[in-house]
Amino acid sequence: MSMEDDRQVPPTLRPNPNVRQNQNYQPPPTPVKPMPMGPRYMPDEPNRRGLCACITIVLLLVGLLILVLWLVYRPTKPHFGVISAAVYGLNATAPPLMTTSMQFTIVITNPNRRVAIYFDTLDAYVSYRSHPITTPVALPALYMEEHSSVSVSPMIGGSPVPVSPDVSNGLAMDEAYGVLGVSVIMQGRLRWKAGAIRTGHYGIFVKCDVMMSFKKGVSGQVPLTGAPACYVDV
């Protein structure tokens, strides 16, 4: 190397002739600056809050829609009324068994102008002083359109039913007096229908107190002593 070449090399990069060069020498690695520690996953809080707000708004709108539909289509209980009665058998002289056969004409009215009614099941029996004196009879399934009425005339009884002496003695006294008071009980399940919406099943209980003129030995149609009032619970 000439003197001119030595002048072009910086002094710090010139080899020191007094130091023996190590062929396996490697410069130390450059230190890496550590990264700051933090959570591996940071949820997107604004998106989560927006999703919760959307769900809340949708639920409120659905609840408001259901409330409006209920107020518009709010169903009213059906009405029941007994308009005629007939007695074909009343054997109260052989306790503890008693055989009764009666027929009642019952008018069922749907007072709703926007809601129809399905009577899926409806059973009827006759009781005297809160004691059954006939076996239940199943009425046919009914579908009542909006603001409509239908009459049914089930024949109830015909099979022997065990009764207490108080019941048989009370019936004998009413026969002698000429006025017989019984209750027509109906129980079943119904559904409401508003447009394309159908509700679940609801239990229904109906009690019609009937007072009729009746004397021993009479068979057939008997006059009612008043307009029977029916209690309806749904």
C-alpha positions in Angstrom: 0.0 0.0 0.0 1.4 3.4 -0.9 1.5 6.4 1.4 -1.3 8.0 -0.6 -3.6 5.0 0.1 -2.8 5.1 3.8 -3.8 8.7 4.0 -7.3 7.8 2.6 -8.1 5.1 5.3 -9.3 6.5 8.6 -7.0 5.9 11.5 -9.6 4.0 13.5 -10.0 1.4 10.7 -6.3 0.8 10.1 -5.0 -2.5 11.5 -2.7 -2.3 14.4 0.5 -4.1 13.5 1.2 -4.7 17.2 -2.0 -6.6 17.8 -2.4 -10.1 16.5 -5.7 -10.5 14.6 -8.1 -13.2 15.7 -9.6 -15.0 12.8 -12.7 -16.2 14.8 -13.5 -12.9 16.4 -17.1 -11.7 15.9 -18.4 -8.4 17.1 -20.9 -8.4 19.9 -24.6 -8.4 18.8 -26.4 -5.2 18.8 -28.6 -5.0 21.9 -32.3 -5.2 21.2 -34.5 -2.7 22.9 -37.3 -4.6 24.8 -40.9 -4.1 23.7 -43.3 -2.8 26.4 -45.4 -5.5 27.9 -49.2 -5.4 27.6 -52.4 -7.6 27.2 -52.4 -9.9 24.3 -56.0 -9.1 23.4 -57.7 -5.8 23.8 -61.5 -6.0 23.1 -63.1 -3.4 21.0 -65.2 -1.7 23.6 -66.9 0.8 21.3 -68.2 -2.1 19.1 -69.4 -4.1 22.0 -71.3 -1.1 23.5 -72.9 -0.4 20.1 -74.0 -4.1 19.8 -75.6 -4.0 23.3 -77.4 -0.8 22.4 -78.8 -2.3 19.2 -80.0 -5.4 21.0 -81.7 -3.2 23.7 -83.4 -1.1 21.1 -84.7 -4.1 19.3 -86.0 -5.7 22.5 -87.8 -2.4 23.4 -89.4 -2.2 19.9 -90.6 -5.8 20.1 -92.1 -5.2 23.6 -93.8 -2.1 22.4 -95.2 -3.9 19.4 -96.6 -6.7 21.6 -98.1 -4.1 23.9 -99.8 -2.4 21.0 -101.1 -5.6 19.6 -102.5 -6.6 23.0 -104.2 -3.3 23.5 -105.8 -3.5 20.0 -106.7 -7.2 20.1 -107.2 -7.6 23.8 -109.5 -10.6 24.1 -112.7 -10.6 26.2 -113.9 -13.8 27.9 -116.7 -15.6 26.1 -120.2 -15.4 27.5 -122.4 -18.4 28.4 -126.1 -18.5 29.0 -128.7 -21.3 29.6 -131.9 -20.7 27.6 -133.8 -24.0 28.1 -133.7 -27.1 30.2 -135.3 -30.6 30.1 -135.3 -33.4 32.8 -135.7 -37.0 31.6 -134.8 -38.8 34.7 -134.1 -38.0 38.4 -134.0 -41.1 40.5 -133.1 -40.0 44.0 -134.9 -42.8 45.9 -132.0 -45.4 45.8 -129.0 -44.0 47.6 -126.1 -44.1 47.6 -126.5 -44.4 43.8 -128.4 -41.8 41.8 -129.3 -41.7 38.1 -130.0 -38.3 36.5 -130.6 -37.4 32.8 -130.9 -33.7 31.8 -130.5 -31.6 28.7 -129.6 -28.0 28.6 -129.4 -25.6 25.7 -126.5 -23.3 26.2 -125.6 -20.2 24.1 -121.9 -19.4 23.8 -121.0 -15.9 22.6 -117.7 -14.5 21.4 -117.9 -10.8 22.1 -114.6 -9.9 20.4 -114.6 -8.1 17.1 -111.0 -8.9 16.2 -110.3 -12.2 18.0 -111.6 -15.7 17.3 -111.8 -18.5 19.8 -110.9 -22.2 19.6 -112.6 -24.4 22.2 -110.3 -27.4 22.0 -111.9 -29.3 24.9 -115.1 -28.7 26.9 -116.7 -31.0 29.3 -120.1 -30.5 31.1 -121.7 -32.1 34.1 -124.5 -31.2 36.6 -123.9 -30.6 40.3 -126.4 -30.1 43.2 -125.2 -28.2 46.2 -121.6 -28.4 44.9 -121.8 -32.2 44.6 -121.7 -33.8 41.1 -124.9 -35.8 40.3 -123.9 -36.7 36.7 -120.8 -37.9 35.0 -119.0 -35.4 32.7 -119.8 -35.5 29.0 -117.5 -34.1 26.3 -118.7 -31.5 24.0 -117.4 -31.3 20.4 -114.5 -29.0 19.6 -115.7 -25.5 18.6 -114.3 -22.7 16.5 -116.0 -19.3 17.0 -115.3 -16.5 14.6 -115.2 -12.9 15.6 -118.3 -11.6 17.2 -120.4 -14.7 16.8 -122.6 -17.0 18.8 -123.3 -20.8 18.8 -125.8 -22.9 20.8 -125.1 -26.4 22.1 -127.6 -28.9 23.7 -125.7 -31.6 25.4 -127.5 -34.6 27.0 -125.9 -34.9 30.4 -126.1 -37.9 32.7 -127.7 -41.3 32.4 -125.1 -43.3 34.4 -125.4 -44.0 38.2 -123.4 -41.7 40.4 -122.7 -42.2 44.1 -124.2 -39.4 46.3 -124.5 -38.6 49.9 -127.8 -38.9 51.9 -127.9 -35.1 52.2 -127.9 -34.8 48.4 -130.7 -37.3 47.8 -132.8 -35.9 50.7 -132.3 -32.3 49.3 -133.4 -33.4 45.8 -136.5 -35.1 47.2 -137.5 -32.0 49.1 -137.0 -29.8 46.0 -139.2 -32.1 44.0 -141.9 -31.9 46.6 -141.6 -28.1 46.7 -141.7 -27.9 42.9 -138.5 -25.9 42.3 -135.2 -27.5 41.5 -131.9 -25.7 41.6 -128.8 -27.2 39.9 -125.5 -25.9 38.5 -124.2 -26.7 35.0 -120.4 -26.9 35.2 -118.2 -26.7 32.1 -114.5 -27.1 32.1 -112.0 -27.1 29.2 -109.2 -25.4 27.3 -109.4 -22.6 24.8 -107.1 -20.6 22.5 -107.4 -17.1 21.1 -106.7 -16.2 17.4 -106.0 -12.7 16.3 -105.2 -12.6 12.6 -102.3 -15.1 12.0 -101.3 -15.1 15.7 -102.5 -17.9 18.0 -102.0 -18.0 21.7 -101.3 -20.9 23.9 -103.9 -22.9 25.7 -105.9 -21.3 28.6 -108.1 -23.2 31.1 -111.7 -22.2 31.3 -114.3 -22.8 34.0 -118.0 -22.0 33.7 -120.7 -22.3 36.3 -124.3 -21.7 35.4 -126.8 -21.7 38.2 -130.2 -22.9 36.9 -133.5 -22.7 38.7 -136.4 -24.5 37.1 -139.9 -25.6 37.9 -140.0 -29.4 38.4 -142.2 -31.8 40.1 -141.8 -35.5 40.6 -143.0 -37.6 37.7 -142.5 -34.8 35.1 -140.3 -35.7 32.1 -139.2 -33.4 29.3 -139.0 -29.7 28.9 -139.3 -27.7 32.1 -139.7 -23.9 32.5 -136.9 -21.8 33.9 -137.7 -19.5 36.8 -135.3 -16.8 35.7 -132.4 -15.9 33.4 -129.5 -18.0 34.6 -126.3 -16.1 35.2 -123.1 -17.9 34.3 -119.8 -17.2 35.9 -116.8 -17.5 33.6 -113.2 -17.8 34.6 -110.3 -18.0 32.1 
